[in-house]
Amino acid sequence: MLLAVLMGLSGCATNYPMAPAKTAQQADWNYLIGPGDSVSVFVWRNPEVSGTFPVRPDGKMTMNLVEDMPASGKTPTQLARDLEKALSKYIQEPIVTVIVAGGIGPFSQQVRVIGQATKPQALNYREHMSLIDLMIDVGGITDFAAGNKAYILRTVDGKQQRLGVRLDDLVNGGDISADVPILPGDVLVIPESFF
């Protein structure tokens, strides 16, 4: 009887849905360039124009022959096409390739961990990132964390959702079934335990 009551109470620890195991949004993700990224631009047959250039805090970049090109929020391919248009004033039919080196991404795609993580921080999203990857990056949870009361704040179709996660089970109990996908822009909130 006591076991049934305890199991019932543990199921009531959160009043919001659990994070889904898989989501279609993960498959649709493309890396977007953001402030602080470094982009390598290769212009075929034009090494004097090619090089590695930083994306400034205002989201723009300057390279040889092209000044103040908006780069933030674009995929590398989109930026390459924009650079081809800009360079066509100086080079006949330029062919441009853009490679991101040391990517940070835009703030809207970064994942944030706040509360009782060992090292709360904002992190770059990586394809197929999961909760266990996030916990490794932030060094786990503190002794004061209420891990099974943690939740992910996720914006879907302009509406914020609150999805429960079981960090104690995952981090301290080794329960891999508690691992869930992380999406760009997610915020993991780890509350403090009030003994």
C-alpha positions in Angstrom: 0.0 0.0 0.0 2.8 2.4 1.0 4.6 1.6 -2.3 1.5 2.4 -4.3 1.1 5.7 -2.6 4.7 6.6 -3.1 4.5 5.7 -6.8 1.3 7.8 -7.1 3.1 10.8 -5.5 6.1 10.4 -7.7 3.9 10.5 -10.8 2.3 13.8 -9.5 5.7 15.5 -9.2 5.0 17.6 -12.3 1.9 18.9 -13.8 3.1 19.3 -17.3 3.7 16.8 -20.1 7.0 14.9 -20.4 9.3 15.8 -23.3 8.8 13.6 -26.3 11.3 10.9 -27.2 11.6 12.0 -30.8 10.4 15.0 -32.8 10.1 16.0 -36.5 11.6 19.4 -35.7 15.0 17.7 -35.2 15.0 16.5 -38.8 14.2 20.0 -40.2 17.1 21.7 -38.4 19.8 23.6 -40.5 22.7 25.4 -39.0 22.4 29.1 -39.2 25.3 31.5 -39.1 25.4 33.8 -36.0 27.5 36.6 -34.5 30.9 35.3 -33.4 31.0 32.6 -36.1 34.1 32.5 -38.3 33.3 31.7 -42.0 35.8 30.5 -44.6 34.9 31.8 -48.0 36.4 30.1 -51.1 35.9 31.8 -54.4 36.9 29.5 -57.2 39.9 30.7 -59.3 40.1 33.8 -57.1 42.4 33.1 -54.1 43.0 36.8 -53.5 39.3 37.2 -52.6 39.1 34.0 -50.6 39.8 33.8 -46.9 38.4 33.4 -43.4 36.3 36.2 -42.0 34.5 36.8 -38.7 30.8 37.5 -38.3 30.5 40.7 -36.3 28.2 41.2 -33.3 25.8 43.1 -35.6 25.5 39.9 -37.7 27.4 41.3 -40.7 30.7 40.3 -42.2 33.3 42.1 -44.4 35.5 40.3 -46.8 37.7 41.3 -49.8 35.5 43.3 -52.2 32.3 42.9 -50.1 31.6 45.1 -47.1 28.8 44.7 -44.5 27.2 41.6 -46.0 24.4 40.4 -43.7 25.4 36.8 -42.6 23.5 36.1 -39.3 20.5 33.9 -39.7 21.5 32.4 -43.0 22.7 28.9 -43.9 26.2 28.7 -45.4 24.7 28.0 -48.8 22.4 31.1 -48.6 25.4 33.2 -47.7 27.4 31.7 -50.6 24.6 32.7 -53.1 24.5 36.2 -51.6 28.2 36.6 -51.9 28.1 35.4 -55.6 25.6 38.2 -56.3 27.8 40.8 -54.6 31.0 39.6 -56.2 29.5 39.4 -59.7 30.1 43.2 -59.9 33.8 42.5 -59.9 34.2 38.8 -61.0 32.6 37.2 -64.0 30.3 34.3 -62.8 31.9 33.8 -59.4 31.4 30.4 -57.7 31.5 30.7 -53.9 31.6 28.1 -51.1 31.1 29.0 -47.5 32.3 26.8 -44.6 31.6 27.6 -41.0 34.7 27.2 -38.8 34.1 27.5 -35.0 30.4 27.9 -35.2 28.4 29.5 -32.4 25.1 30.1 -34.2 22.5 32.8 -33.6 21.1 33.2 -30.1 17.7 31.9 -31.2 19.3 28.4 -31.8 21.5 28.3 -28.7 20.4 26.0 -25.8 20.4 27.4 -22.3 20.7 25.7 -19.0 19.7 27.6 -15.9 19.3 26.8 -12.2 21.0 24.0 -10.3 23.4 22.8 -13.1 27.1 22.5 -12.1 27.9 25.0 -14.8 24.8 26.9 -16.1 25.4 28.3 -19.5 24.3 28.9 -23.1 25.6 26.2 -25.5 25.7 25.8 -29.3 23.0 23.4 -30.5 24.4 20.3 -32.3 22.5 18.0 -34.6 20.7 15.2 -32.7 21.6 16.7 -29.3 19.9 15.0 -26.4 19.5 15.7 -22.7 22.4 13.5 -21.7 24.7 15.5 -24.0 23.5 18.7 -22.4 24.2 17.3 -18.9 27.7 16.3 -19.9 28.3 19.8 -21.3 27.2 21.5 -18.0 28.9 19.0 -15.7 25.7 17.5 -14.3 23.5 18.8 -11.5 24.3 20.1 -8.1 23.5 18.4 -4.8 20.7 20.9 -4.3 18.9 20.2 -7.5 15.4 18.9 -7.7 16.3 17.0 -10.9 13.0 15.2 -11.5 11.2 18.5 -11.2 13.3 20.0 -14.0 11.7 21.1 -17.3 12.4 22.3 -20.8 10.9 25.5 -22.0 10.3 25.1 -25.8 8.6 27.4 -28.2 6.5 25.6 -30.8 4.4 27.6 -33.3 5.0 30.8 -31.3 3.7 29.2 -28.1 5.9 28.3 -25.1 5.6 24.7 -23.8 6.8 23.4 -20.5 8.0 19.8 -20.8 9.0 17.7 -17.8 12.3 15.8 -17.7 13.7 13.3 -15.2 17.3 14.5 -14.5 17.8 12.6 -11.2 16.8 9.4 -13.0 19.1 10.1 -15.9 22.1 11.6 -14.2 22.1 9.9 -10.8 20.2 6.7 -11.6 21.6 6.0 -15.1 18.1 5.6 -16.6 18.7 6.1 -20.3 14.9 6.0 -20.9 14.9 9.5 -19.3 17.0 10.9 -22.2 15.1 13.1 -24.6 15.9 15.2 -27.7 16.9 18.8 -27.3 16.0 21.3 -29.9 17.5 24.7 -30.9 16.3 27.4 -28.6 15.4 25.1 -25.7 15.9 26.3 -22.1 16.5 23.7 -19.5 15.3 24.9 -16.0 16.7 22.9 -13.0 14.9 24.1 -9.8 16.4 23.9 -6.3 15.2 21.2 -4.0 13.5 22.4 -0.8 14.1 19.5 1.5 
